[in-house]
């Protein structure tokens, strides 16, 4: 089904990126072609190339949009969630019935041999934010990587979890995030 275009009858860059995410989730990384995206959006390949001169430009724009929107949503959620990790846990909750389009750019990263610098820089910034939000503590890092693991597992369907199983794991992570008993240091194993 073709998307509604702007007043001049052209698809916008955001509509093309939306279509690319849908194609990516429906057909996988190998199915993400310029022709498939153009068909999904209801435009010619030339119309797509007007906005994105190559597949690499399209993929880069998907990564950039993911980073910008996720950063904005995390900042907004942190104000109400009480902590950075609580905001991250809430923002990354994916109900399978809602789909996971907003994380489609991560599929590209997982499939390509080398992760995009944009996503690596974003991951580093998230870890730095974690360091600023908490007085250290390895358990908070464990919670951070557990959240990332659930997102990637759900997105790539590595270990299929029901919504109930996912909620149970998220509750355990939330308990880890909010339990002050873990402190900021760990004694090394004997």
N, C-alpha and C positions, 0 to 999 in steps of 0.2 A: 504494500500500500504506500503510495507516495505521500510524502510529508507536505504540509502547507508551506508554500514558499513565501518569500517577502513580496512587497508590493510590485516589484519589477518581475516577478515570476521566477526569481532565482532562489536556489537553496542557500541558506546561510552556512557559514563555517560550522556553527554549533549543530545545525541539523545534520550536516555531513558527519561530524564526530559522533553524534547520537546513532546515526545509521551504522557507522563503523563499529561501535560498541555492540550493537545488536547483531551484526554479521559475525563479529568475533565470538560472541557467546553462543550463537547458533551453529556456526560452522567451524569453530576452532581457529587457531593461528594460521594454519595452512589455507583455510577458506577465506581469510581476509585478503581479498584482492580489490584493486581499484574498480574493476568491472562489477564485482558483487556489491560494493558499497554504493556505486552510482545507481545500480538497479534498485537497491533497497531504498534509496532516497528519492528515486524517480527523476534522475537527471542523466544527462549524457556524461560519458567519461571526460569529455572536454570541459564540461561544467565543473566536474570535480577537480580536474587539473588546474582550473582557474584559481581555486582556493588552496590546493595542495599539489604542488608540481611533481611530487613523487610519492611513492608508498612510504619512504623513509620520513618525508615531511608530515604525512598523515599520522604515522606512528609517533613521531616526536610531539606532535600537537596533542595526541591522546595522552601521552605522559605528562605534558605540561598542564593540561586541563585537570588531570587527576590530582597532581600535586597542589595546584591552586585551590581546587574545590575542597580537597581533604583538609588542607591547612586552614581554610576558612571555617569549615564545619567543626573541626577540632577546637579552634579558638572560641567559637560560639558555644559549643557544648561545655567547655571547661568552666565557663562562668556559672553554669547551673549544676554541673556534675560534682563540683567540689575539688576535683583533682585532675591532673592531666591523664593519668592512667584510667580513671573512671570515665573520663570523656572519651578516651580512645576505645575502651571496652564498649561503651554505649554506641559510639559511631560505627564501629565495625561489626555490630550485630547484624547478621544477615539471616532473615527468615527466608527459607528456600522458596516460599510462595511469592515473595517480593522480588526475587531474582537478585542478581549480583552485578548488574550493569555498571554500577559506579566503580567497581574494581576491575573492570575489563582490561585496563591498561597494564595491570599486573600480570595478566596472562601473557602479554607480549614479552614482558621482562623475563618470565620464567621460561619461555620457549626459545628466546634468542640466546646465543652463546654468551654474550657479554651484557650484563645489566646496563641500562642507560644511565649516564651520569646524572641526569635529572632525578631519577628515582633513588640512586645511591646518595646523592646530596640530601634528598628529602629524608631518607632513613637516618642519616647522620644527624640531621637537624632534630628529628624526633627523639633520638637518644640524648642529644644535648638538652632538649626540653625536659626529658625525664630527669636528667641530672640537676636541672634548675628547680624542678618541682619537688624533689625529695632530697633529704640529706644523705644521699648515697644509698647503700644497701643493696646487696645482690638479689634479694628476693623481689624487689621492684623490677629489676632487669629480667628476672625469670618471668614475672607477670607480663612484661612487655613482649618478650619473645613468645610466650604462650598465646597471647592475643594475635600476634602476627602469624603464628603457626595455624591457628584456627581459621583465620582469613584465607590463607593460601590453601589449606586442606579443603575447605568448602569450595573455594573458587575452582580449584583443579580437580575436585572430586577425588582426592587421594584416599581419604578414609571417610566414606559416606556416613554422616551422622544425621539422625532425625532431629527435628527442631527441639524435641524434649532433651535429647542427649547433649545437644549444643548448649541449651539453656542450663543444664546441670553443670557442665564444664565452666561456663561463663560465671555461674554463681560461685564456684570454687575459686576462680580467678579473682572475682570481686572480694571474696573473703580475704584472700592473700593481699590484695591491694589495701584493704582497709583495716587490717590487723596490725596494730602497733607493736605487738609482741615480737615481731621479726627483727626489729631494731635496724641498725645501719651497718653492723659488722657481723661477720661470721667467724667462729673459731675454725682454724684449719683442721681437717680430719687428723686423727691421731695415728 
